[in-house]
Amino acid sequence: MQKKCTKFSLNGKKTEYNGWDATERRTFMAGLIQTASLHFGGAHAEESISADEVNPITVTLPLEPASGGTFSIRCTLYDDRSDGLRIYRAIVDTGSPYLVLPSTELVNSNPLFPDLLGSSLTNFFSGLGFNNINNEKGLLTTSEYLPTEEIYGSVKGRIDWKLADYKFRDPQLQIASSLRRGVVGVLDYQLTAESTGGSDADAYALLGLIQNNNPNADRSRFPDSRPTFLEQQRIKLSSTDESSINSFSLNGPAQELKLSTSTLITSDDNVMPLIDLRQFGDFVDHYAVLVDSLTLDGSTIDSKGVY
């Protein structure tokens, strides 16, 4: 499947995926788009950007191959009070808004990359004084948000909403200073199995890159929204200043995720404007474009057959 470069400029939604599970959807998108950039600007931007457009700051995180042909980044939960930590591989997901963690039923039995180094890595960190490495206590604390019932693919399950301190490989990427800790979701066993393929060794977290919820969504159909990952995240500009994230870029061949305080789209790019379908009832601002037809592997579907 060939796709050289796709550039966006924001607003959007997805529709039904006709029974594909979560891993199949992400695998499809990984093959379809080699390079994609998205700018949170235009009429549907919901928060102002304080970054200096002349001197933008861009954070680059390495992508690693993950389940089903997807990409992941590393995310570390930590607790300064107890020296506890846990490293997650989080699949980058452009179809969801939250940072969610796998079921603790899987995590507790497979701490810290069990498929790579197993107990030897746990023992190594324990020898350095990280004594709570196998214990979720302190890493996840109670939030003000009640559990919600969610659907991933065709599977219905529960997400518990917790507070956590977490970091990424670039220290400039951090939780907003106005927040004590970030809100994260913890999937139950059923949702974890659906989103990662069900293998204990592949108990990935998910890093959602949708920025905005729909405050007017039908709450009889969709649960109350929670703070999205991008709403809570900031890029550090100096010891006292920080900025919202204004755009991101996914580069498959280079295996890089870029997050920037300014647009990553240049005047030379071929821009595909995104459509905001929240006006039709979507519960988050999914990324979608209008197409006349779509050709995959020589087969063409016109717009009447695309759902």
N, C-alpha and C positions, 0 to 999 in steps of 0.2 A: 504494500500500500504506500503510495507516494504522496507526500505533502511537504513542500519545501519550507514554507514559513507562513505563519498566520499571525496577524496583529489585530488587536481589538481596541475599541474605545468605550466604555461601560454601559450596562443596563441588561437585565436578562432573567431567563427562566428555562427549565427543561420540561418536557412532557413525559408521557409514559415510555418505559423502555421494553414493553412487551415481554415481561417475564424474565429478563436477564437478571442474574443476581449481581450483587455489588461488585464482586471481583471481575465478572465478565464486562460490566460497563466500563470499569477503569482500564481494563486491558484493551478494549476497543478504542478508547480515547488516547491511550499511550501510543497505539499504532497510527492513529489518524493524524495527530499533531506532533510534529517534531519540535517546533519552536513557537511559543505563543506568548504575547505580552498583553497585559490588560491595565488600563488606566482608569482610576476611580474619579472620573471627572464628568462634566456635563450636567444636564438638568436633574439627574437623579442622585447626584452626590448628596449625602446626608450629613456630612460634617466638614467643616472648613479645614484647610491644610495650612499650617503655619510655617512649613519649611520654606527656606529661601530657594526659589526656583533656579537661581543662578548658580548656587552651590549645593546641588542635591547630594544626599548621602544614600548610597546603595549598599545593601548587605547581600553577600553571596553565600549561599549554603550548598554544600555538595549533596548531590542526589545519589542514592545507592539503589541497585536493583532490588525489587521486593516481590511480593506474591503476585503471580499471574501477569508478569511483564510490566508491573507498575514501578514507581519510584518512591523511595522513602528518604526521610531525613532523621537524624538522631535528636532526641529530646530527652533531657535529664530532669527528673523530679528530685528535689532535694529538701532537706529540713536542717537548717543551721543549728537548731537547738539540740538535735540528737545525732548530728553527723550522718543522718540517713540519706540514701540516694537510690534511685532506680533509673536505669537507662532504657528508653523505649525507641523502637524504630517506628516512625509515624509515616504511613502512606499519605502522600500528597494528593488531596482530593478536591478537585475544582467543583464538585457537585454537592458539597455540604459546608455548613458555616462554622462548625465547632471543632475544638480539639477534644477528641474522645479517646479514652483508654480502654484496653481490652479487659474482659472479665477477670477479676482477681482470682477466680478459680483456676484460670490458666496461668496467670502471672505468678501467683504464689508458688506454683509447682515448677515454674521455669524462669527463675530470676536471671536477668542480665544475659541476654543472648545464649540461651541454653543450647541452641543448635550449633553454636560456634565453639564455645569453650567450657560450657557447663559449670560444674561446681568449682573448677580450678579458678575461674574468674571471680566467683563469689568469695572464695577463700583468700584470693589476692587482696581484694578491697577490704575484707574483714581484717586482714593483717595490717592494713594501713589505718585502722581505727574506725572504719565505717561499720559499726556493729549492728545497725538496724537494717542492713541491706535486704533482708528477707521479710521485713515487717512493714506493712503499709501504714502503721500507726505513726502519725506525725507528718507523713507525706501527703495524705489526703485528710482534710477536715470538713466538717459540716458547713454547707452553704445555706443561704436563705431560700434556695429554690427546691421545691418538692420534686420527687421523681416523676418522669414522664413516660408515656407509652409511645414508642416510635416504630416506624416500619422501615427496614432496610431491605431493598429488593422486594421479596415477597414474604419476608419474615417479620413478625411482630414481636416486640420485646420491650424491656424496660431499661431506661437510662437513669442512673443516680447522678445528681449534680453536686460536685464537691469543689472545695477550694484547694489550690496547690501552688507552690513555687516551682517554676520550671525555667530552664535555660536551654539555649541552643549553642551551636559551635561558635557563633560570632557574638561576643558580649554586648555589642551595640544593639542587638535585638533583645528587647526586654519588656516585661509587663509594665503598663503605664504606672508612673509614680503615684498617681492618685488612688491606685488600687493596692491594697495590702497583699492580696494573692489573686491569681487568676481563676476563673470559673472553668472547670473541665467536666466532661461527662465520663461516666464509667459504664460501659456496656454490660448487659447480662451475658450469660453463656451463649444463648441463642443468637443474639445480635453479633457477638464476637465471631461465632462460627460462620455466619453469613458474610460478614465483611472481610474476613481473612482466609476463608476456605476451610476453616475448622481444624487445622493442624495445630497442636500444642506448640510446635516449633515456630509457627508463623503467627503467633498472637500479637499482631501489629496494633499500634495505635493508629488513629486517623487524624490528619491535619487538614481541616476544612478551610478553603480559601474564598468562600463567599463572604462578602463583607456585611451585607445588610439584610435584616429580617423585614417582614411585612407587618407593621403594627396594626393593620386593619384586617388581618387574615381571619377567616371564619374559625373561631375557637371551638366550635362544636365538631370541627373536622381536624384541626391542628392544635397541638399543645401550645401553651404560652411560650413565647420566644425566650431564649437565654442570651447572654452576651456572646457575640461571635468572637472567634479567635482574633480576627483583624481589628475588631472594635477595641479589644483590650490591649493590643500590642502596640509598641512604640519603637522608634529608632532613636537611639541616643545621639544627640548632636554635640553636647558638651557636658561638663559636670553638672550643669543646672538646667539645660534645655533638652527637649525631646520633641519628636514630631510623629504625627500619624503616618501610617503607610498609605501612599497615594497610588502605587502601582506594583504589579509583580510580573515576572517573566519566567516561564518554564522553558528550559532548553534541554531537550532530550539527548541530542548527540554530545553536547558538552557536559551533560549530567550536572546542571546547575539550576538552582532556584534563586532568583534575584528579587529582593524586596526593596523598594525605593521611596524616598520622600517626595520624588517628583515623577513625572511621566517617563516611561521607558520607550515610548513611541516617538519616532522621529518623523520629520516632514516627508522623508523619502519612503516611508512605509506604506504598503497597501492596507488601508484600514477597513475592517469589517465592523460596522456599527452594531452594537448589541441592543437587543430589544428587552425592555422591562415588562415582564408579564405579570407583575404583582397586581396590576390594574384589573387582571382577569381572575384574581384570587389566589395566585401562587403565594405560599407562606414565606418564601425567602426570595431574594433577588438572584435567581439562577442565571447563568450566562447562556444566552441564546441568540441566534442570528436568523434573519429571514433568508430563505433560499428558494430559487426557482426549481432546482433539481440537484440531486446528489448522486455522484458516480463512485462506486466502490468496486474494485476488481472487475471493471468493465461493465458492470450492471448499473443502470441508471434508474432512479426513482424520482418522479416529478413531485412537486410540492403537495399534490393531492394525496399522495401515498405516504407522506412523512408525518409521524405523530410523535 
